[in-house]
Amino acid sequence: MSFTLNSYALVLLFFGTLTAIMAIYIFKRGTTVVRWFGLMMGSNAIWSIAYGLELASGTLHQALFFVNLEYIGIATLPLNWFLFCLSFCNKECWYKKPHNLTIILIVPITTILMVWTNPLHHLHYKEVSMVNYTSFPVLKIHPGIWYRMFTIYFYSLLACGCYLIFNKFKSSDPIYKKQNYSIIIAAIIPWIGNLCYLLGLRPLGFIDITPFAFILTSFLIFLGIYRFRLFDIVPIAREKVLELMSDGFLVVDEKHRVIDYNSALLQFTDLPARQKVIGTAIQDIFPHQPALIKKIEAANNCKIELQTTVKGQTIYFEVEILTQQENKLNSAFTIIKLQDLTVAKKDALMAKEQALELEKVNQLKDRIFSIIAHDLRGPMVNLSEVLKMFSYNQISDEEFKALSPVLSKDIVYTTDLLENILHWSRSQLKGFGIKKEFFNVRNIILNEINYHISSASLKKVKILHDVFPNQIAYADLLMFQIVINLNSINQNAKIWFD
């Protein structure tokens, strides 16, 4: 192969090579949507380099060889552009359907085969010849029917992609105006270039200016990536932030503005329903969380527990801050995850309260059993001593008979008390409910006083009560008797009834 390099060929070769390098770099370092853009630049690079070598070729056979290579880029360029636009506008679900992808792949594959086999059928090019243009020869092409069909396909995908982007930018926020302008202008340039070529408005004669236009388009979009943060409006963390998750996620740029979020975030904020979140400063999202703002501004990866009030309810949540700086195509951004801890916190507080309540109950039980043990021990010891003295003939029958009513009274009282204790213990262990009934309060208290009046007199203890006659209570009788019994043992006890 021999080449005669000219200025047009050199420009295409230089910028085509540069575009290829950028395409590889972008594809390796970018996210999903950026990779589609890298593939589009790759198609443009193939077209530009092969077209540059075509313009440097001096024979028809050699020029046609590079035309065959060109169409690998020409046929895939509108396809990659359309897939890039779908991904950019969050409509990846469309091309993930097998039949949709098959439909848009048929034409580029068929076109490449038509070009490679054109000498057999001349459906793509009716006639191809070399003509002299100033100082070097160029191809003169007479298009065939398939050429025109591919042109319709080419413009259809370009138009669909531009329509998607236009709708995307119509609903975007004002902070992305510069990005909007850069990509819209970039999309229009190849349209104008190719349309002029097809209409015969050819400032460079038979030289197709479309690859030059696409080179300019690629550099404008690359400028948008590097200078205007074009893909800030693309969900950078969409692969990490799933909309269906209950945890809140948001992404902020280097200026601490929200560039992406999921709907679960709103449960942690008290923002008005119609307020836009995209483009809002993080300080306005969490106005009462200075500690959180300080952590985000410090760009430190960390976790912090916070609480806030949303619609009158206290919400506890954990914030995880993750700063990303390795992506050279976009400036640093921060991913913030918010996990609701309200239920866990409330359960922990409830468990703590229950533990304190259980401790109080245990203390009460210890006190109850301590006092009751003392109350039960006295009558039993008395009975034991009297029976022992009687068995050893230390007391006479008459004395035993005189003590019998007192002992009998003690046994009945002790038996009743023991039965009440056992019943109460079973109710606590098995979870029996409270059995409420009506009873005379005065009678219960007087019975208790009558039992202790003798021992109280010996100890010179006065028992006072001030209960109205026929005072009726509606409560658990067993519980009431235990309370009266315990307080009757305590000499300083006082009971009030409402």
LOKOLKOL-770587 format. One line per 4 residues: number of its first residue (from 1); their letters; for each residue x, y, z of C-alpha. Coordinates in nm, 3 decimals, padded with zeros to 5 digits. Layout:
! LOKOLKOL-770587
NUM	a	X,Y,Z; ...
//
This chain:
! LOKOLKOL-770587
1	msft	00.000,00.000,00.000; 00.116,00.350,-00.085; -00.015,00.671,00.070; -00.003,01.032,-00.037
5	lnsy	-00.073,01.229,00.275; -00.258,01.558,00.245; -00.387,01.813,00.496; -00.735,01.658,00.518
9	alvl	-00.595,01.310,00.574; -00.351,01.436,00.837; -00.627,01.617,01.028; -00.848,01.307,01.027
13	lffg	-00.562,01.076,01.124; -00.446,01.302,01.407; -00.787,01.370,01.557; -00.906,01.017,01.486
17	tlta	-00.612,00.875,01.682; -00.672,01.123,01.964; -01.039,01.027,01.966; -00.947,00.658,01.984
21	imai	-00.719,00.721,02.284; -00.993,00.917,02.460; -01.248,00.645,02.378; -01.033,00.377,02.543
25	yifk	-00.967,00.600,02.843; -01.335,00.689,02.886; -01.451,00.331,02.843; -01.211,00.204,03.112
29	rgtt	-01.269,00.482,03.367; -01.633,00.575,03.315; -01.968,00.450,03.442; -02.222,00.264,03.227
33	vvrw	-02.354,00.569,03.045; -02.002,00.707,02.994; -01.894,00.374,02.844; -02.163,00.402,02.578
37	fglm	-02.021,00.743,02.495; -01.676,00.582,02.478; -01.807,00.327,02.227; -01.958,00.609,02.023
41	mgsn	-01.619,00.784,02.019; -01.462,00.453,01.919; -01.695,00.430,01.617; -01.607,00.789,01.528
45	aiws	-01.235,00.711,01.559; -01.265,00.411,01.321; -01.454,00.624,01.069; -01.207,00.914,01.093
49	iayg	-00.886,00.708,01.073; -01.014,00.488,00.789; -01.146,00.792,00.599; -00.811,00.967,00.646
53	lela	-00.633,00.664,00.498; -00.890,00.659,00.215; -00.811,01.022,00.133; -00.439,00.934,00.134
57	sgtl	-00.489,00.640,-00.107; -00.398,00.678,-00.472; -00.577,00.373,-00.618; -00.942,00.271,-00.634
61	hqal	-00.875,-00.076,-00.489; -00.690,00.063,-00.187; -00.955,00.334,-00.128; -01.236,00.073,-00.138
65	ffvn	-01.047,-00.137,00.116; -01.053,00.151,00.362; -01.418,00.224,00.277; -01.496,-00.128,00.400
69	leyi	-01.318,-00.045,00.725; -01.494,00.292,00.749; -01.834,00.130,00.756; -01.754,-00.057,01.076
73	giat	-01.754,00.288,01.239; -02.023,00.444,01.017; -02.275,00.163,01.075; -02.221,00.144,01.453
77	lpln	-02.197,00.520,01.520; -02.573,00.598,01.514; -02.642,00.279,01.712; -02.393,00.373,01.987
81	wflf	-02.528,00.729,01.987; -02.883,00.603,02.041; -02.778,00.360,02.317; -02.581,00.639,02.481
85	clsf	-02.889,00.864,02.479; -03.109,00.587,02.623; -02.864,00.524,02.905; -02.814,00.897,02.962
89	cnke	-03.190,00.942,03.003; -03.230,00.639,03.234; -03.417,00.433,02.977; -03.182,00.132,02.971
93	cwyk	-03.480,-00.100,03.006; -03.568,-00.038,02.639; -03.253,-00.186,02.486; -03.237,-00.462,02.747
97	kphn	-03.540,-00.621,02.582; -03.400,-00.877,02.331; -03.642,-00.801,02.046; -03.578,-00.425,02.063
101	ltii	-03.202,-00.474,02.053; -03.237,-00.719,01.765; -03.438,-00.468,01.560; -03.180,-00.190,01.587
105	livp	-02.889,-00.433,01.523; -03.026,-00.571,01.195; -02.959,-00.257,00.989; -02.593,-00.192,01.093
109	itti	-02.497,-00.558,01.048; -02.674,-00.576,00.713; -02.512,-00.248,00.602; -02.162,-00.373,00.677
113	lmvw	-02.232,-00.693,00.479; -02.384,-00.490,00.192; -02.074,-00.271,00.169; -01.833,-00.566,00.182
117	tnpl	-02.027,-00.754,-00.088; -02.123,-00.449,-00.297; -01.935,-00.566,-00.614; -02.177,-00.860,-00.629
121	hhlh	-02.504,-00.662,-00.623; -02.429,-00.285,-00.629; -02.719,-00.219,-00.390; -02.518,00.014,-00.167
125	ykev	-02.307,00.190,-00.431; -02.425,00.190,-00.790; -02.089,00.311,-00.913; -01.759,00.410,-00.753
129	smvn	-01.472,00.588,-00.929; -01.161,00.794,-00.854; -01.159,01.161,-00.952; -00.890,01.422,-00.902
133	ytsf	-00.962,01.690,-00.639; -00.702,01.966,-00.643; -00.377,01.787,-00.562; -00.503,01.438,-00.469
137	pvlk	-00.761,01.185,-00.594; -01.085,01.111,-00.409; -01.370,00.865,-00.448; -01.683,00.968,-00.636
141	ihpg	-01.978,00.762,-00.518; -02.321,00.713,-00.673; -02.548,00.585,-00.394; -02.772,00.280,-00.435
145	iwyr	-03.104,00.186,-00.276; -02.952,00.036,00.040; -02.740,00.349,00.087; -03.060,00.554,00.104
149	mfti	-03.225,00.304,00.341; -02.925,00.321,00.573; -02.938,00.701,00.557; -03.300,00.686,00.682
153	yfys	-03.191,00.453,00.964; -02.894,00.680,01.043; -03.110,00.991,01.075; -03.388,00.807,01.260
157	llac	-03.152,00.702,01.540; -02.994,01.047,01.551; -03.339,01.205,01.575; -03.460,00.964,01.847
161	gcyl	-03.146,01.026,02.052; -03.180,01.403,02.022; -03.548,01.384,02.116; -03.465,01.188,02.434
165	ifnk	-03.195,01.436,02.531; -03.417,01.735,02.461; -03.689,01.592,02.689; -03.428,01.514,02.952
169	fkss	-03.299,01.869,02.956; -03.646,02.023,02.952; -03.707,01.883,03.301; -03.352,01.937,03.431
173	dpiy	-03.259,02.199,03.688; -03.108,02.544,03.615; -02.768,02.445,03.755; -02.722,02.222,03.447
177	kkqn	-02.780,02.488,03.177; -02.419,02.483,03.061; -02.425,02.105,03.027; -02.755,02.127,02.839
181	ysii	-02.617,02.375,02.587; -02.297,02.179,02.525; -02.466,01.850,02.441; -02.746,02.005,02.234
185	iaai	-02.496,02.199,02.022; -02.277,01.888,01.993; -02.574,01.682,01.869; -02.673,01.938,01.604
189	ipwi	-02.328,01.975,01.440; -02.309,01.632,01.265; -02.671,01.671,01.154; -02.582,01.990,00.972
193	gnlc	-02.262,01.845,00.826; -02.416,01.526,00.691; -02.731,01.701,00.567; -02.522,01.950,00.369
197	yllg	-02.323,01.663,00.214; -02.640,01.475,00.109; -02.801,01.791,-00.033; -02.494,01.864,-00.242
201	lrpl	-02.375,02.161,-00.036; -02.013,02.047,-00.028; -01.758,02.315,00.058; -01.483,02.052,00.027
205	gfid	-01.606,01.901,-00.299; -01.636,01.522,-00.285; -01.491,01.510,00.068; -01.749,01.411,00.330
209	itpf	-01.735,01.660,00.620; -01.948,01.438,00.848; -01.652,01.267,01.023; -01.500,01.611,01.085
213	afil	-01.833,01.716,01.241; -01.847,01.407,01.460; -01.492,01.475,01.580; -01.606,01.820,01.686
217	tsfl	-01.913,01.665,01.853; -01.700,01.420,02.050; -01.473,01.697,02.174; -01.767,01.916,02.277
221	iflg	-01.920,01.635,02.479; -01.580,01.552,02.627; -01.551,01.919,02.720; -01.891,01.888,02.888
225	iyrf	-01.763,01.590,03.086; -01.444,01.760,03.197; -01.537,02.128,03.218; -01.913,02.141,03.279
229	rlfd	-01.954,01.807,03.464; -02.194,01.689,03.198; -02.273,01.361,03.368; -02.356,01.521,03.699
233	ivpi	-02.720,01.488,03.596; -02.674,01.120,03.524; -02.734,00.906,03.834; -02.365,00.847,03.905
237	arek	-02.441,00.608,04.186; -02.750,00.451,04.026; -02.583,00.111,04.034; -02.532,00.155,04.409
241	vlel	-02.849,00.342,04.495; -03.153,00.124,04.433; -03.483,00.302,04.428; -03.660,00.014,04.597
245	msdg	-03.439,00.021,04.904; -03.584,00.153,05.227; -03.260,00.332,05.310; -03.227,00.689,05.190
249	flvv	-02.950,00.777,04.943; -02.833,01.102,04.796; -02.531,01.213,04.594; -02.378,01.560,04.628
253	dekh	-02.116,01.726,04.409; -01.803,01.912,04.514; -02.016,02.220,04.585; -02.236,02.012,04.817
257	rvid	-02.540,02.032,04.589; -02.770,01.732,04.548; -02.724,01.572,04.205; -02.910,01.246,04.266
261	ynsa	-03.131,01.089,04.535; -03.395,00.824,04.590; -03.747,00.869,04.719; -03.665,00.707,05.057
265	llqf	-03.458,01.017,05.140; -03.774,01.222,05.192; -03.868,01.031,05.509; -03.563,01.186,05.680
269	tdlp	-03.639,01.546,05.582; -03.916,01.796,05.641; -03.901,01.950,05.293; -04.221,02.080,05.129
273	arqk	-04.379,01.826,04.896; -04.326,02.035,04.580; -03.974,02.154,04.651; -03.711,02.030,04.406
277	vigt	-03.430,01.834,04.565; -03.192,01.823,04.267; -02.963,02.125,04.281; -03.050,02.206,04.644
281	aiqd	-02.760,02.266,04.883; -02.713,01.998,05.144; -02.744,02.267,05.414; -03.103,02.325,05.300
285	ifph	-03.184,01.953,05.307; -03.064,01.917,05.668; -03.082,02.268,05.816; -03.071,02.148,06.178
289	qpal	-02.782,01.904,06.146; -02.459,02.107,06.169; -02.261,01.798,06.272; -02.363,01.618,05.952
293	ikki	-02.280,01.919,05.732; -01.939,01.946,05.896; -01.863,01.580,05.825; -01.969,01.613,05.460
297	eaan	-01.759,01.927,05.409; -01.460,01.753,05.565; -01.492,01.479,05.296; -01.416,01.206,05.548
301	ncki	-01.563,00.860,05.513; -01.747,00.797,05.839; -02.071,00.699,06.014; -02.270,00.916,06.251
305	elqt	-02.596,00.866,06.442; -02.843,01.154,06.445; -03.203,01.229,06.529; -03.451,01.471,06.380
309	tvkg	-03.819,01.557,06.392; -04.031,01.501,06.081; -04.401,01.585,06.091; -04.396,01.592,06.470
313	qtiy	-04.234,01.249,06.506; -03.882,01.186,06.631; -03.671,00.985,06.388; -03.338,00.824,06.475
317	feve	-03.109,00.744,06.183; -02.752,00.653,06.096; -02.567,00.844,05.823; -02.283,00.684,05.628
321	iltq	-02.069,00.922,05.422; -01.863,00.787,05.131; -01.651,01.026,04.923; -01.554,00.919,04.569
325	qenk	-01.253,01.082,04.408; -01.108,00.818,04.178; -01.322,00.907,03.874; -01.115,01.152,03.670
329	lnsa	-01.396,01.225,03.424; -01.608,01.390,03.689; -01.503,01.588,03.992; -01.533,01.436,04.338
333	ftii	-01.879,01.346,04.459; -02.011,01.216,04.789; -02.259,00.934,04.843; -02.465,00.965,05.162
337	klqd	-02.666,00.673,05.296; -02.932,00.721,05.565; -03.059,00.419,05.757; -03.366,00.443,05.978
341	ltva	-03.291,00.335,06.336; -03.618,00.455,06.488; -03.765,00.110,06.548; -03.438,-00.026,06.684
345	kkda	-03.393,00.276,06.912; -03.750,00.252,07.041; -03.707,-00.120,07.101; -03.383,-00.052,07.290
349	lmak	-03.551,00.215,07.503; -03.846,-00.013,07.568; -03.612,-00.297,07.665; -03.429,-00.063,07.902
353	eqal	-03.756,00.050,08.058; -03.869,-00.309,08.091; -03.539,-00.399,08.258; -03.584,-00.117,08.509
357	elek	-03.943,-00.221,08.568; -03.836,-00.582,08.615; -03.573,-00.472,08.864; -03.837,-00.281,09.060
361	vnql	-04.068,-00.582,09.054; -03.789,-00.808,09.174; -03.712,-00.568,09.457; -04.080,-00.564,09.549
365	kdri	-04.097,-00.941,09.545; -03.790,-00.964,09.767; -03.951,-00.723,10.011; -04.283,-00.909,10.001
369	fsii	-04.128,-01.248,10.067; -03.902,-01.108,10.336; -04.194,-00.957,10.526; -04.424,-01.250,10.466
373	ahdl	-04.157,-01.496,10.579; -04.137,-01.304,10.903; -04.517,-01.297,10.935; -04.549,-01.671,10.872
377	rgpm	-04.260,-01.765,11.097; -04.405,-01.605,11.412; -04.732,-01.808,11.437; -04.557,-02.129,11.334
381	vnls	-04.286,-02.085,11.597; -04.551,-02.015,11.862; -04.745,-02.326,11.769; -04.430,-02.535,11.766
385	evlk	-04.325,-02.415,12.109; -04.669,-02.472,12.264; -04.688,-02.825,12.123; -04.338,-02.899,12.246
389	mfsy	-04.419,-02.775,12.594; -04.741,-02.978,12.597; -04.563,-03.295,12.486; -04.306,-03.255,12.765
393	nqis	-04.583,-03.187,13.020; -04.448,-02.842,13.080; -04.802,-02.701,13.059; -05.125,-02.847,13.185
397	deef	-05.431,-02.941,12.986; -05.615,-02.639,13.116; -05.336,-02.408,13.004; -05.325,-02.575,12.662
401	kals	-05.701,-02.533,12.626; -05.665,-02.168,12.719; -05.402,-02.121,12.447; -05.591,-02.322,12.187
405	pvls	-05.819,-02.037,12.062; -05.518,-01.812,12.009; -05.327,-02.087,11.831; -05.628,-02.172,11.620
409	kdiv	-05.667,-01.811,11.524; -05.298,-01.793,11.428; -05.324,-02.110,11.220; -05.631,-01.985,11.032
413	yttd	-05.465,-01.651,10.968; -05.141,-01.815,10.859; -05.325,-02.063,10.635; -05.522,-01.786,10.469
417	llen	-05.208,-01.579,10.422; -05.016,-01.876,10.281; -05.300,-01.956,10.040; -05.310,-01.597,09.924
421	ilhw	-04.935,-01.598,09.868; -04.946,-01.921,09.668; -05.233,-01.796,09.459; -05.056,-01.466,09.392
425	srsq	-04.730,-01.648,09.301; -04.912,-01.873,09.052; -05.080,-01.571,08.897; -04.744,-01.400,08.850
429	lkgf	-04.575,-01.707,08.702; -04.859,-01.811,08.471; -04.971,-01.461,08.381; -05.319,-01.476,08.534
433	gikk	-05.520,-01.159,08.490; -05.655,-00.940,08.767; -05.992,-01.057,08.898; -06.188,-00.749,09.004
437	effn	-06.487,-00.768,09.237; -06.682,-00.552,09.485; -06.599,-00.590,09.857; -06.626,-00.400,10.187
441	vrni	-06.296,-00.227,10.261; -06.371,-00.165,10.629; -06.434,-00.533,10.699; -06.103,-00.640,10.544
445	ilne	-05.911,-00.381,10.746; -06.089,-00.459,11.074; -06.018,-00.831,11.035; -05.651,-00.753,10.993
449	inyh	-05.651,-00.516,11.290; -05.829,-00.766,11.514; -05.564,-01.026,11.443; -05.275,-00.795,11.532
453	issa	-05.440,-00.602,11.818; -05.306,-00.832,12.090; -04.942,-00.821,11.979; -04.971,-00.451,11.911
457	slkk	-05.096,-00.389,12.268; -04.803,-00.582,12.413; -04.564,-00.369,12.206; -04.759,-00.055,12.296
461	vkil	-04.832,00.010,11.928; -05.147,00.201,11.843; -05.336,00.100,11.529; -05.542,00.379,11.380
465	hdvf	-05.787,00.354,11.095; -06.028,00.597,10.946; -06.245,00.408,10.701; -06.605,00.497,10.652
469	pnqi	-06.856,00.219,10.712; -06.975,00.035,10.403; -06.687,00.174,10.196; -06.703,-00.044,09.884
473	ayad	-06.401,-00.105,09.658; -06.385,-00.257,09.310; -06.049,-00.432,09.287; -05.871,-00.766,09.311
477	llmf	-05.955,-00.890,09.664; -05.648,-01.108,09.687; -05.412,-00.825,09.596; -05.588,-00.594,09.840
481	qivi	-05.553,-00.842,10.127; -05.181,-00.885,10.058; -05.126,-00.508,10.056; -05.317,-00.464,10.384
485	nlns	-05.125,-00.751,10.539; -04.786,-00.614,10.438; -04.866,-00.267,10.562; -05.005,-00.399,10.890
489	inqn	-04.666,-00.557,10.956; -04.487,-00.230,10.885; -04.542,-00.020,11.199; -04.499,00.310,11.016
493	akiw	-04.727,00.224,10.725; -04.998,00.456,10.612; -05.260,00.383,10.348; -05.476,00.630,10.165
497	fd	-05.783,00.540,09.961; -05.936,00.764,09.694
//
